[in-house]
Amino acid sequence: MAFIITEECINCGACEPECPNQAISAGEERYVIDPEKCTECVGHYDKQQCADVCPVDCCVPDPDHKETKEELMSKFHKLTGK
């Protein structure tokens, strides 16, 4: 499943440069994650980089975008061409 950034976001921007898929961008009120680009870092890292660097733990799984590891890996291949 893709991750989301909750309203607890303090707009520090720590997550944006850590995303290997460039799925994170500044939104109107807080940073946002594009679910079409988020692979939970599958294919790149063993754990989610946004959640790992977030100082307020506001990067969490999005219950509206549930995906299996296989689906995430397929998305990784499509996004990266690898």
C-alpha positions in Angstrom: 0.0 0.0 0.0 1.1 3.5 -0.6 2.0 5.7 2.3 0.3 9.0 3.3 1.5 12.0 5.3 -0.9 12.8 8.1 -2.0 16.2 9.4 0.7 15.9 12.1 3.2 16.9 9.4 5.3 19.9 10.4 6.5 20.7 6.9 10.1 20.1 7.7 10.7 18.5 4.3 13.0 15.7 5.6 11.0 13.1 3.6 11.0 14.6 0.2 14.7 14.1 -0.8 14.6 10.6 0.7 11.9 9.2 -1.6 13.6 7.2 -4.4 10.5 7.5 -6.6 10.1 11.2 -6.2 6.5 10.6 -4.9 6.7 13.2 -2.2 6.0 16.9 -2.9 4.9 20.0 -1.0 1.2 20.3 -0.8 -1.0 23.2 0.1 -1.0 22.4 3.9 1.6 19.7 4.2 3.7 17.4 2.2 1.8 14.8 0.1 2.7 11.4 -1.4 1.5 10.4 -4.8 0.1 6.9 -4.5 0.8 6.2 -8.1 4.5 6.6 -7.5 4.8 5.2 -3.9 6.2 1.7 -3.8 6.9 1.7 0.0 10.5 1.8 -1.2 10.1 -1.8 -2.5 12.8 -2.5 -5.0 15.0 0.3 -3.5 15.3 -0.2 0.3 14.2 -2.7 3.0 12.1 -0.1 4.8 10.2 3.1 4.0 12.7 6.0 3.9 10.0 8.7 4.5 8.9 7.0 7.7 12.5 6.4 8.7 13.5 10.1 8.6 10.2 11.7 9.7 10.7 13.4 13.1 7.0 13.3 14.0 6.1 9.8 12.6 3.5 11.2 10.2 4.4 8.9 7.3 2.0 6.0 7.6 0.4 3.3 5.4 -2.6 4.5 3.5 -5.5 2.2 4.1 -7.1 3.4 0.9 -4.3 2.1 -1.2 -3.6 -1.5 -0.2 -1.1 -3.3 -2.4 0.7 -6.6 -2.1 4.5 -6.8 -2.3 4.2 -8.2 -5.8 2.0 -5.3 -6.9 4.6 -2.9 -5.3 7.4 -4.6 -7.1 5.5 -4.4 -10.4 5.0 -0.7 -9.8 8.7 -0.4 -9.1 9.6 -2.1 -12.4 7.2 0.2 -14.3 8.5 3.4 -12.7 12.2 2.6 -13.0 12.3 0.4 -16.1 14.5 -2.1 -14.1 
